[in-house]
Amino acid sequence: MLRNVIIVNDSDFICGGEDKVAIQTANVLAEKYPYVNIVFFSCNSRGKSSELNPKVTQISTNQGNALEQKNKIKGIINGICNFKFRKEFKKLLLSCNYQDTIVHVHSWSKAVTSEVFDLCNKLNFKCILTMHDYFIGCPNGRIL
């Protein structure tokens, strides 16, 4: 039986179409399946999102977009390998059972990195992806 859905998106507020779809997905799931724990995980946050249903657990690393950081070198590194994201997301996954959890990824081009797929694979979590654009064709967007 499904117990957890973890939605992963760069931002937990609406600043584009993929954010809107990710937030709407979380909200619909929270209303339709009250017995399932819906978690919205992001790296770019403005605090507690008023756009997310209160039933949705909101987790953010509060880092902002990688290339908007003051330290551009750190921003570039975070855009390729975000260590804080990796640590916090792994901690979240380890708190769940891979057999009753689904990870649903929407965007990973501004703050979240493709490590989301590496962690899901290594820890045996089922992962689905909503493709909003052609980023998956970009070398940094590859999930292999």
BALUMLUM-595281 format. One record per residue: residue number from 1; residue in one letter; chain; x, y, z of N, C-alpha, C, O in turn. Coordinates in steps of 0.02 Angstrom, whole numbers, plus 32768, in hexadecimal, padded with zeros to 4 digits. Atoms other than C-alpha are relative to their C-alpha. Last residue first. Layout:
NODE  num  residuo  cadena  n_xx  n_yy  n_zz  ca_xx  ca_yy  ca_zz  c_xx  c_yy  c_zz  o_xx  o_yy  o_zz
NODE  NUM        A       A     X     Y     Z      X      Y      Z     X     Y     Z     X     Y     Z
...
END
This chain:
NODE  num  residuo  cadena  n_xx  n_yy  n_zz  ca_xx  ca_yy  ca_zz  c_xx  c_yy  c_zz  o_xx  o_yy  o_zz
NODE  144        L       A  7FDB  803F  7FFF   8454   81A1   7CDA  803C  8004  802D  8061  7FD3  8033
NODE  143        I       A  800E  8025  7FC3   83DC   822E   7D01  8026  7FBF  8005  8019  7F97  8032
NODE  142        R       A  8001  8048  8009   8419   82AC   7C83  7FF6  7FDC  8042  8011  7FF1  8075
NODE  141        G       A  8042  801A  7FF2   83EB   835F   7CA9  7FFB  7FB5  7FFB  7FC8  7F98  800C
NODE  140        N       A  800B  7FFA  7FB8   849D   839F   7CB6  7FBC  7FE2  8013  7FB1  7FD3  804E
NODE  139        P       A  7FD1  802B  7FDB   84C3   835D   7C06  7FF6  8003  804D  7FFD  7FD0  806E
NODE  138        C       A  7FC5  7FDA  7FEE   8423   83AE   7BC3  8030  7FD3  8027  8019  7FA9  804E
NODE  137        G       A  7FD0  8006  8036   83A6   8337   7B71  8040  8026  800D  8071  801D  7FE9
NODE  136        I       A  7FE4  8043  7FFB   8346   8324   7C16  8034  7FF4  7FC8  805E  7FC8  7FCF
NODE  135        F       A  7FC4  7FFF  7FD6   832E   83E0   7C11  8022  7FBC  8004  805F  7FB8  800B
NODE  134        Y       A  7FCC  8029  8020   82B6   83D0   7B7D  8040  7FFC  802A  8074  7FE9  8010
NODE  133        D       A  7FDB  7FDF  8036   821C   840F   7BD9  8035  7FD0  7FE5  8030  7F94  7FF0
NODE  132        H       A  8020  7FC1  8011   8198   83DF   7C5A  8021  8022  7FC4  8002  804C  7FA3
NODE  131        M       A  7FD3  7FD9  802A   81C6   8328   7C6E  7FDA  803E  7FE7  7FAA  803A  7FC2
NODE  130        T       A  802A  7FD9  802D   8167   82DE   7D00  802F  802D  7FD9  804F  8059  7FF6
NODE  129        L       A  7FEA  7FBF  8016   81D7   825A   7D4B  7FCB  801F  7FD3  7FB3  8000  7FA4
NODE  128        I       A  8020  7FED  803F   81B2   81BE   7DAE  8013  8049  7FF1  8024  806F  801E
NODE  127        C       A  7FFC  7FB9  8012   8221   816E   7E30  7FDC  800B  7FBE  7FE8  7FE8  7F8D
NODE  126        K       A  8021  7FF6  8040   820E   80CA   7E8C  7FFF  804B  7FF2  7FEE  8073  801F
NODE  125        F       A  8040  7FDD  8000   828C   80C5   7F1A  7FE5  8005  7FB9  800A  8012  7F8A
NODE  124        N       A  8038  8028  801B   8314   8040   7F19  7FBC  8021  8003  7F89  7FFE  8006
NODE  123        L       A  8028  8014  7FC6   8392   809E   7F89  7FC0  7FDB  7FEC  7F95  7FCE  8016
NODE  122        K       A  7FD7  8023  7FCF   8417   80A9   7F01  7FD8  7FE6  803B  7FE9  7FB2  8057
NODE  121        N       A  7FE8  803E  801C   8398   80D5   7E7A  8027  7FD7  8034  801A  7F9C  803C
NODE  120        C       A  803A  802C  8007   833D   8159   7EDF  8016  7FBB  7FE7  7FFF  7F88  8000
NODE  119        L       A  8015  8017  7FBE   83E3   81A4   7F12  7FC5  7FD0  7FFD  7FC4  7F9D  801F
NODE  118        D       A  7FCB  802D  7FE6   8425   81AB   7E5F  7FEB  7FE5  8045  7FF1  7FA9  8051
NODE  117        F       A  8009  8040  8022   8380   81F4   7E21  8034  7FCD  8018  8024  7F91  8020
NODE  116        V       A  8040  801B  7FEA   8381   8283   7E9E  7FF6  7FBA  7FE3  7FDE  7F8D  8005
NODE  115        E       A  7FF1  8031  7FCB   8438   829B   7E75  7FC1  7FE2  801D  7FC3  7FAD  803B
NODE  114        S       A  8011  8043  8019   83F7   82F1   7DD7  8012  7FC9  8032  8004  7F8E  8026
NODE  113        T       A  7FD4  801A  8034   8400   8394   7E37  7FEA  7FB9  7FEC  7FBE  7F9C  800C
NODE  112        V       A  7FFA  8048  7FF7   8382   83FD   7E97  802E  7FE7  7FC8  8030  8005  7F92
NODE  111        A       A  7FE7  8008  7FBC   83A6   84B7   7E89  8009  7FB7  8012  803E  7FA3  802C
NODE  110        K       A  7FED  7FC0  7FE1   8384   84F9   7DDB  801E  7FF9  8045  8047  8021  8059
NODE  109        S       A  7FD3  7FD8  8029   8375   8465   7D64  8019  8040  8020  8047  805F  8006
NODE  108        W       A  7FBF  8005  7FDF   8326   83DC   7DCD  8035  8028  7FDA  806E  8013  7FD5
NODE  107        S       A  7FC9  7FD8  801C   826E   83E6   7DA6  803F  7FF8  8029  803D  7FF0  8066
NODE  106        H       A  8018  7FD0  8032   81D3   8377   7DB6  8039  8029  7FE2  803F  802D  7FA5
NODE  105        V       A  7FD3  7FC8  800F   8209   82DA   7E12  7FE2  802C  7FC9  7FCC  8013  7F96
NODE  104        H       A  8019  7FE2  803E   818A   8261   7E5F  8028  8041  7FF4  8020  8071  8019
NODE  103        V       A  7FE2  7FBE  8009   81D6   81EE   7EE2  7FEA  801A  7FBC  7FF4  7FF8  7F89
NODE  102        I       A  7FF1  7FED  8045   8166   815C   7F10  801D  8046  8001  8004  8072  8023
NODE  101        T       A  7FF2  7FBA  800F   8164   810A   7FBB  800E  8009  7FB6  8030  7FE0  7F97
NODE  100        D       A  8040  7FDD  7FFF   811A   8066   7FFA  8007  804B  7FF3  7FDD  8073  8009
NODE   99        Q       A  8036  802A  801B   81A6   7FEB   7FD3  7FBD  8024  7FFE  7F91  8010  7FD8
NODE   98        Y       A  8001  7FFE  8049   8232   806B   7FE8  7FC6  7FD9  7FE1  7FB3  7FE7  7FA8
NODE   97        N       A  7FF7  8044  8019   8206   8080   809F  7FFB  8002  7FB4  7FC9  801A  7F99
NODE   96        C       A  8039  8020  8021   821E   8132   80D9  8011  7FB9  7FEC  804C  7FA6  7FEA
NODE   95        S       A  8037  8000  7FCF   8293   8188   8155  7FC1  7FDE  7FE4  7F90  7FD5  8008
NODE   94        L       A  7FF1  8032  7FCD   8327   8156   80E8  7FCB  7FFD  8037  7FC6  7FCC  805C
NODE   93        L       A  800B  8042  801C   82DA   81B8   8058  800B  7FC9  8035  7FE5  7F99  8038
NODE   92        L       A  8047  800A  800A   82D0   8256   80C1  7FF1  7FBA  7FE6  7FC5  7F98  8000
NODE   91        K       A  801D  8007  7FBE   8384   8247   80FB  7FB5  7FF4  7FFC  7F9A  7FCB  8021
NODE   90        K       A  7FF0  8044  7FEA   83BA   822A   8047  7FE3  7FF3  8045  7FC8  7FBD  8052
NODE   89        F       A  802D  802D  8024   835E   82C8   8015  800D  7FB7  8013  7FDE  7F90  801B
NODE   88        E       A  8044  7FFA  7FE6   83B4   832C   809D  7FCF  7FD1  7FDE  7FA3  7FB5  7FFE
NODE   87        K       A  8002  8014  7FBA   8465   82EF   8074  7FB8  8000  801B  7FA2  7FD0  803A
NODE   86        R       A  7FF4  8048  7FFD   8451   82FA   7FB7  7FF9  7FE6  8048  7FD8  7FB3  8054
NODE   85        F       A  803B  8023  8019   8404   83A7   7FC0  8008  7FB5  8009  7FDB  7F93  8022
NODE   84        K       A  8034  7FF6  7FCD   8492   83E5   802F  7FBF  7FDD  7FEA  7F9E  7FBD  8013
NODE   83        F       A  7FF3  802C  7FC7   8513   8397   7FBA  7FCA  8007  8036  7FB7  7FD6  8055
NODE   82        N       A  8018  7FDB  7FC5   84CD   83E9   7F1C  8004  7FD2  803D  7FD9  7FA8  8048
NODE   81        C       A  8002  8031  7FC9   8536   839D   7E91  7FEF  8025  8040  801B  803F  8062
NODE   80        I       A  7FEB  8041  8019   8529   83F5   7DE7  7FF9  7FCA  8036  7FDF  7F93  8028
NODE   79        G       A  8028  8010  803B   84C6   8492   7E0E  8012  7FBB  7FE3  7FE9  7F9D  7FC0
NODE   78        N       A  8042  8017  7FEA   8511   8495   7EBC  7FD3  7FEE  7FC6  7FA7  7FC3  7FCD
NODE   77        I       A  7FF6  8042  7FE1   85C0   849F   7E6F  7FBC  7FE4  8017  7FAE  7FA9  800B
NODE   76        I       A  7FF2  8030  8037   858B   852E   7DFD  8007  7FB9  801C  7FEC  7F8A  8000
NODE   75        G       A  803D  800A  8027   853B   858B   7E8E  800A  7FCE  7FC8  7FDF  7FA4  7FBC
NODE   74        K       A  802A  802D  7FD7   85D5   8572   7EFC  7FBE  7FF2  7FDB  7FA5  7FBA  7FDD
NODE   73        I       A  7FDE  8041  8001   863E   85BF   7E71  7FD7  7FCD  8027  7FCC  7F95  800F
NODE   72        K       A  800E  8021  8040   85C0   864C   7E5B  8021  7FBC  7FFB  8005  7F8E  7FDD
NODE   71        N       A  7FC1  8020  8011   85C5   8680   7F12  7FF4  7FD5  7FC2  7FD7  7F9F  7FC6
NODE   70        K       A  7FCD  7FCC  8002   8530   86F4   7F1A  8044  7FE5  7FED  8068  8003  7FC4
NODE   69        Q       A  7FDB  7FF8  7FC2   84B8   8667   7EEE  8036  8036  7FF8  8051  8040  7FC1
NODE   68        E       A  8011  7FBF  7FE3   8443   8681   7E5A  8024  800C  8042  8018  803F  8063
NODE   67        L       A  7FDC  7FCA  8023   8493   85F5   7DF5  7FED  8046  8017  8007  8077  7FFD
NODE   66        A       A  7FB7  8007  7FFF   8462   856E   7E72  8023  803C  7FE0  8052  8058  7FFD
NODE   65        N       A  7FE8  801A  8040   83AE   85A5   7E8E  804C  8003  7FFE  806A  8034  8014
NODE   64        G       A  800B  7FD5  8039   8384   85BF   7F45  801B  7FDF  7FC1  8038  7FA9  7FC3
NODE   63        Q       A  7FC3  7FEB  801F   83D2   855E   7FD3  7FF6  8033  7FC8  8025  8057  7FB7
NODE   62        N       A  7FFC  7FB7  7FFD   8341   8545   8049  8041  801C  7FE2  8061  8047  8001
NODE   61        T       A  7FBB  7FF3  7FE9   835F   8488   805C  800D  804C  8002  8041  8061  801B
NODE   60        S       A  7FD5  7FDB  802F   82A3   8475   8052  8045  8007  801E  804D  800F  805B
NODE   59        I       A  7FBA  8003  7FEC   8222   8400   809F  8028  8025  7FCB  801F  801B  7F8F
NODE   58        Q       A  7FD2  7FD8  802A   8165   841C   8097  8047  7FFC  801D  8051  800B  8058
NODE   57        T       A  7FC3  7FF1  7FDA   80EE   8399   80DA  8032  8021  7FD2  8042  8007  7F9D
NODE   56        V       A  7FC1  8013  8020   804B   83A6   8079  803A  8014  802E  803E  804D  8044
NODE   55        K       A  7FF6  8047  7FF5   7FAA   83A9   80E1  8042  7FE7  7FE3  8058  7FB0  7FF3
NODE   54        P       A  7FE3  800A  7FBE   7FB5   8468   80E7  800C  7FB6  8012  8033  7FA7  803F
NODE   53        N       A  8033  8016  7FD1   7F97   8468   802A  8021  7FF4  8045  8057  7FD8  8048
NODE   52        L       A  8005  8047  7FF2   8026   84C0   7FD3  7FC9  7FF3  8033  7FC2  8018  8064
NODE   51        E       A  801C  8021  803B   8012   856E   7F89  7FF7  7FB5  800A  7FD2  7F95  7FE5
NODE   50        S       A  8049  7FFA  7FFB   8028   85C3   8031  7FDE  7FDE  7FC5  7FA1  7FD4  7FC5
NODE   49        S       A  8024  7FEE  803D   80DA   8583   8031  7FB5  8002  800C  7F97  7FD2  8025
NODE   48        K       A  803C  802A  8003   8134   8586   80D8  7FD5  8017  7FC6  7FBE  8050  7FC5
NODE   47        G       A  801F  800F  7FC0   81D6   85E0   80B3  7FC3  7FD4  7FF6  7FBB  7FB7  7FC1
NODE   46        R       A  800E  7FBE  7FE4   820A   862F   800E  7FE0  7FF8  8045  7FBD  8026  805D
NODE   45        S       A  803D  7FF4  7FD9   825B   858F   7FD3  7FFA  8049  8015  802C  806C  801C
NODE   44        N       A  800C  7FB9  8006   82D8   854E   7F54  7FBD  800F  8022  7F88  7FF9  800A
NODE   43        C       A  7FC4  7FDE  7FEA   831E   84A3   7F7C  7FF7  804B  8001  801D  806F  8023
NODE   42        S       A  7FE3  7FCF  802E   827C   8440   7F71  8042  801A  801D  8054  800C  8056
NODE   41        F       A  7FB9  7FF2  7FF2   8225   83A9   7FBD  801C  802F  7FCC  8017  8022  7F90
NODE   40        F       A  7FE9  7FD6  8037   8166   839E   7FC3  8047  8016  8012  8051  803C  8041
NODE   39        V       A  7FC7  7FD5  7FED   8130   830C   8030  8015  8026  7FC2  801E  800A  7F8C
NODE   38        I       A  7FE6  7FDC  803B   8084   82B8   8020  8037  8030  8019  802A  805A  8044
NODE   37        N       A  7FD6  7FC8  7FEB   805F   8236   80A7  801E  8021  7FC2  8046  8002  7F9F
NODE   36        V       A  7FBC  8001  801A   7FD3   81C8   8064  8025  803F  8017  800A  8076  8013
NODE   35        Y       A  7FDA  8032  7FDB   7F35   81AB   80CB  8048  7FFA  7FE8  806F  7FD4  8005
NODE   34        P       A  7FEE  7FE6  7FBE   7EE7   824E   808C  8029  7FCF  802A  804A  7FE4  805A
NODE   33        Y       A  7FE6  803A  7FDB   7EEC   820F   7FD7  8017  8017  8046  8053  801C  8052
NODE   32        K       A  801E  803E  8018   7E81   8284   7F6C  8015  7FC3  8029  7FEE  7F93  802F
NODE   31        E       A  8049  8000  7FF9   7EA4   8324   7FC9  7FE3  7FBC  7FEF  7FB6  7FA3  8013
NODE   30        A       A  8011  7FF7  7FB9   7F5F   830B   7FE5  7FB5  7FFE  800C  7F9E  7FE4  803F
NODE   29        L       A  7FF3  803F  7FDD   7F73   82C5   7F34  7FEE  8004  804A  7FD2  7FD5  8066
NODE   28        V       A  8034  8031  8015   7F1D   835D   7EE9  800A  7FBE  8024  7FDA  7FA0  803D
NODE   27        N       A  8040  7FED  7FE3   7F8B   83D5   7F4D  7FC8  7FCE  7FEF  7FA0  7FBD  801A
NODE   26        A       A  7FFD  800C  7FB7   802E   837D   7F23  7FBC  800E  8020  7FA4  7FE7  804A
NODE   25        T       A  7FFD  8049  7FF7   8002   8378   7E69  7FFF  7FEF  804A  7FDA  7FC3  8060
NODE   24        Q       A  8043  801A  800B   7FCF   842F   7E6C  7FFD  7FB5  800A  7FCC  7F9B  8026
NODE   23        I       A  8028  7FEC  7FC6   8077   845C   7EB9  7FB9  7FE7  7FF9  7F9D  7FCD  8029
NODE   22        A       A  7FE8  8026  7FC7   80D7   83FA   7E34  7FD6  800F  803F  7FC3  7FE1  8063
NODE   21        V       A  8017  8045  8008   806C   8442   7DA7  8015  7FD6  803C  7FEE  7FAD  8055
NODE   20        K       A  8049  8001  7FF8   8085   84F5   7DE3  7FE5  7FB8  7FFC  7FBC  7FA5  8025
NODE   19        D       A  800D  7FF6  7FB9   8140   84DC   7DF8  7FB5  7FFB  800E  7F9F  7FDC  803F
NODE   18        E       A  7FEF  803F  7FDE   814E   8493   7D49  7FF3  8005  804B  7FDE  7FD4  806A
NODE   17        G       A  8031  8034  800C   80EF   8528   7D01  800F  7FBF  8025  7FE1  7F9F  803F
NODE   16        G       A  8003  8019  8045   815A   85B0   7D4C  7FD0  7FC6  7FFD  7FB3  7FB1  802F
NODE   15        C       A  7FDC  7FCE  8028   817E   8616   7DE8  8003  7FE9  7FB8  8025  8008  7F8E
NODE   14        I       A  800C  7FFD  8049   8102   85BE   7E5A  8028  8039  7FE1  801D  8074  7FEF
NODE   13        F       A  802D  7FCA  800F   8147   8595   7F07  7FFB  8005  7FB4  8026  7FEC  7F90
NODE   12        D       A  8040  8011  7FE0   819B   84FA   7F4D  7FCE  803A  7FFA  7F9F  803F  8021
NODE   11        S       A  801E  7FCD  7FD4   822C   8507   7ED5  7FBE  7FE9  801E  7F9B  7FC0  8001
NODE   10        D       A  7FD0  7FCC  7FED   82A2   848B   7E81  7FE4  8030  8034  8006  803F  8065
NODE    9        N       A  8003  7FC8  8030   8222   83FE   7E86  8034  8034  8017  8041  803A  8052
NODE    8        V       A  7FC1  7FDA  8002   821B   8354   7ED9  7FFB  8035  7FC9  7FEB  8026  7F90
NODE    7        I       A  7FFD  7FD7  803D   8174   8306   7F09  803E  802C  8005  8047  8050  8035
NODE    6        I       A  7FD1  7FC9  7FF8   8184   827B   7F8A  8004  8024  7FBD  801B  8008  7F8B
NODE    5        V       A  7FEF  7FE5  8042   80ED   820A   7F90  802C  803C  800E  8018  806B  8030
NODE    4        N       A  7FDD  7FC1  800A   80DF   819E   802B  8008  8011  7FB7  8017  7FE6  7F8D
NODE    3        R       A  8002  7FD7  7FC3   806E   8114   806C  801E  8045  7FF7  800B  8074  8019
NODE    2        L       A  7FDA  7FC1  8005   8041   80AD   7FD2  7FF7  802A  803F  7FBF  8038  8054
NODE    1        M       A  802A  7FC5  8000   8000   8000   8000  802D  803E  8000  805E  8042  8025
END
